Amino acid sequence: MARAAVAEKIRPGRPIPSQRRQARPLPAQPVRLWTAEELLALPNDGRRYELVRGRLITMTPASARHGKLASRLDRALGLFVETHGLGEVYTAEPGFALASDPDTVRAPDVAFVRRERIPPEGEPEGYWAIAPDLVIEIVSPSESAATIQGKVSDYLQAGTQLIWVVYPNNRTVMEFRSPDQARLLTEEDTLDGGEVVPGFKLPLARLFA
């Protein structure tokens, strides 16, 4: 009787358990890639977004300290630029289209564009397909080092000449002029516009006061 049971289990045409086919994994679903036009057409839901190589990124609301620093930088830089007729300063997270297919749209806290790069008819509607000459990003607690580095890389690759990344918690600024040229500024140092914003200087002790 035992032999019959064994024979029943391995009779021809019935797969042996060890020989049964393994289930194949389902193919990965393609990632939804957005365009700059689709981002611009999104309804106002109270959130802020950026587009990074076609992927929609939600930005968290800024803190009061974040807003204070952005306001101080905007006032100081904006007044200097206007007085000397150097160009325009932009704030309130304006969208700059830095790359296409897939699209990347970044929204800096503060940006400066030289006068000679602004069209006679003014800025275009929608996102401006230009890399600002100067970008200022204020780091939020929720932003990782990789996120910040990604922003810096995108701006530099698109042609931005000077980036100031402000760290409110430790009251420092990382200055980037190229991928391999960066320096850390403390409260004893001064922001210097160099050749990008000639003559502009702002002591960090004043910014963080």
C-alpha positions as CSV (number, residue, x, y, z in Angstrom):
1,M,0.0,0.0,0.0
2,A,2.9,2.4,0.8
3,R,4.5,1.6,-2.6
4,A,1.2,2.4,-4.4
5,A,1.1,5.8,-2.6
6,V,4.6,6.6,-3.7
7,A,3.9,5.6,-7.2
8,E,0.8,7.8,-7.2
9,K,2.8,10.8,-6.1
10,I,5.4,10.5,-8.9
11,R,3.4,9.0,-11.7
12,P,4.2,10.4,-15.2
13,G,2.7,13.8,-16.1
14,R,2.5,15.0,-12.5
15,P,5.3,17.5,-11.7
16,I,7.6,16.7,-8.8
17,P,7.4,19.5,-6.3
18,S,11.1,20.5,-6.7
19,Q,10.6,20.8,-10.4
20,R,7.6,23.1,-10.4
21,R,8.2,26.4,-12.1
22,Q,8.8,29.5,-10.0
23,A,6.4,32.4,-10.4
24,R,7.9,35.1,-12.5
25,P,8.0,38.6,-11.0
26,L,5.7,41.1,-12.6
27,P,7.4,43.7,-14.8
28,A,8.1,47.0,-13.2
29,Q,5.6,49.7,-14.0
30,P,7.1,52.6,-15.9
31,V,7.7,55.8,-13.9
32,R,5.3,58.6,-14.7
33,L,7.4,61.5,-16.3
34,W,5.9,64.9,-16.2
35,T,6.6,67.8,-18.6
36,A,7.1,71.5,-17.7
37,E,3.8,72.3,-19.4
38,E,2.0,69.8,-17.3
39,L,3.5,71.2,-14.1
40,L,2.5,74.7,-15.1
41,A,-1.0,73.5,-15.7
42,L,-1.5,72.0,-12.3
43,P,-4.3,73.6,-10.3
44,N,-3.2,75.6,-7.3
45,D,-3.5,73.2,-4.3
46,G,-1.5,75.2,-1.9
47,R,1.6,73.1,-2.5
48,R,4.9,73.9,-4.2
49,Y,6.5,71.6,-6.7
50,E,9.7,71.2,-8.6
51,L,10.4,68.9,-11.6
52,V,13.5,66.8,-11.6
53,R,14.2,64.9,-14.7
54,G,10.5,64.4,-15.3
55,R,9.7,63.4,-11.7
56,L,7.3,65.6,-9.7
57,I,8.8,66.7,-6.3
58,T,6.6,68.1,-3.6
59,M,8.3,70.9,-1.6
60,T,7.5,71.4,2.1
61,P,6.2,74.9,3.2
62,A,9.0,77.1,4.4
63,S,9.4,78.1,8.1
64,A,9.3,81.6,9.4
65,R,13.1,81.7,9.8
66,H,13.5,80.5,6.3
67,G,11.2,83.3,5.1
68,K,13.1,85.9,7.1
69,L,16.4,85.0,5.6
70,A,15.0,84.9,2.1
71,S,13.5,88.3,2.7
72,R,16.8,89.8,4.0
73,L,18.7,88.4,1.1
74,D,16.1,89.6,-1.4
75,R,16.1,93.1,0.1
76,A,19.9,93.5,0.3
77,L,20.6,92.0,-3.2
78,G,17.6,93.6,-4.8
79,L,18.4,97.1,-3.6
80,F,22.1,96.8,-4.8
81,V,21.1,95.4,-8.2
82,E,18.5,98.0,-8.8
83,T,20.8,100.9,-7.7
84,H,23.5,99.8,-10.1
85,G,21.3,98.7,-12.9
86,L,22.7,95.2,-13.0
87,G,19.6,93.2,-13.8
88,E,16.8,91.7,-11.9
89,V,16.3,89.7,-8.6
90,Y,13.6,87.1,-8.4
91,T,12.0,85.6,-5.3
92,A,8.9,83.6,-4.3
93,E,10.3,80.4,-5.8
94,P,10.1,81.3,-9.5
95,G,10.4,78.4,-11.9
96,F,13.5,78.1,-14.1
97,A,13.5,75.3,-16.8
98,L,17.0,74.0,-16.6
99,A,16.8,71.0,-18.9
100,S,14.3,69.2,-21.2
101,D,13.4,65.7,-22.3
102,P,13.1,64.8,-19.5
103,D,12.3,68.2,-18.0
104,T,13.8,69.8,-15.0
105,V,12.3,72.9,-13.4
106,R,13.9,74.3,-10.3
107,A,12.4,77.0,-8.0
108,P,15.2,78.8,-6.0
109,D,14.5,81.0,-3.0
110,V,16.3,83.9,-4.6
111,A,17.8,84.3,-8.0
112,F,19.6,87.0,-10.0
113,V,19.8,87.4,-13.8
114,R,22.1,89.9,-15.5
115,R,20.5,92.8,-17.4
116,E,21.9,91.7,-20.8
117,R,20.3,88.3,-20.6
118,I,16.8,89.7,-20.0
119,P,14.8,90.0,-23.3
120,P,13.7,93.5,-24.3
121,E,10.1,92.4,-24.0
122,G,10.7,91.1,-20.5
123,E,10.5,87.7,-19.0
124,P,8.4,85.1,-20.8
125,E,5.2,83.7,-19.5
126,G,5.5,80.4,-17.6
127,Y,8.8,78.9,-16.7
128,W,11.9,80.7,-18.0
129,A,14.3,78.4,-19.9
130,I,17.4,80.0,-18.5
131,A,19.8,79.3,-15.7
132,P,20.1,82.2,-13.3
133,D,23.5,83.8,-12.9
134,L,23.2,83.6,-9.1
135,V,21.0,81.2,-7.1
136,I,20.4,81.3,-3.3
137,E,18.9,78.2,-1.7
138,I,18.0,78.2,2.0
139,V,18.1,74.7,3.4
140,S,15.0,73.3,5.2
141,P,15.3,70.7,8.0
142,S,13.5,68.2,5.8
143,E,16.1,68.4,3.0
144,S,18.8,65.8,2.8
145,A,22.4,66.4,1.8
146,A,21.7,64.4,-1.4
147,T,18.7,66.7,-2.2
148,I,20.8,69.8,-1.8
149,Q,23.6,68.4,-3.9
150,G,21.2,67.5,-6.6
151,K,20.0,71.1,-6.8
152,V,23.5,72.4,-6.9
153,S,24.4,70.0,-9.7
154,D,21.4,70.9,-11.8
155,Y,22.1,74.7,-11.5
156,L,25.8,74.4,-12.3
157,Q,25.3,72.0,-15.2
158,A,22.7,74.5,-16.7
159,G,25.2,77.4,-16.5
160,T,24.6,79.1,-13.1
161,Q,27.9,80.8,-12.1
162,L,27.4,81.3,-8.4
163,I,25.3,79.5,-5.7
164,W,24.9,80.3,-2.1
165,V,23.4,77.5,0.0
166,V,22.3,78.9,3.4
167,Y,22.2,76.6,6.4
168,P,20.1,78.4,9.1
169,N,20.7,75.9,11.9
170,N,24.5,76.3,12.0
171,R,24.6,79.8,10.5
172,T,26.8,79.0,7.6
173,V,26.8,79.3,3.8
174,M,28.3,76.9,1.3
175,E,29.4,78.9,-1.8
176,F,29.7,77.1,-5.2
177,R,31.3,78.6,-8.3
178,S,31.8,75.2,-10.1
179,P,31.4,71.5,-9.2
180,D,35.0,71.4,-7.9
181,Q,35.1,74.9,-6.4
182,A,33.3,75.2,-3.1
183,R,34.0,76.9,0.2
184,L,32.4,77.1,3.6
185,L,31.5,80.6,5.0
186,T,30.9,81.3,8.6
187,E,29.5,84.3,10.5
188,E,33.0,85.9,10.3
189,D,32.9,85.9,6.5
190,T,31.1,88.0,3.9
191,L,29.1,87.1,0.9
192,D,30.8,88.5,-2.2
193,G,29.2,88.8,-5.6
194,G,32.5,88.7,-7.3
195,E,32.2,89.0,-11.1
196,V,28.6,87.8,-11.0
197,V,27.3,90.7,-9.0
198,P,30.2,93.1,-9.0
199,G,30.6,95.1,-5.8
200,F,27.9,93.3,-3.8
201,K,28.9,92.3,-0.2
202,L,26.9,91.2,2.7
203,P,28.4,90.2,6.1
204,L,26.9,86.9,7.3
205,A,26.8,88.3,10.9
206,R,24.3,90.8,9.5
207,L,22.3,88.2,7.7
208,F,22.0,85.9,10.7
209,A,21.5,88.6,13.3
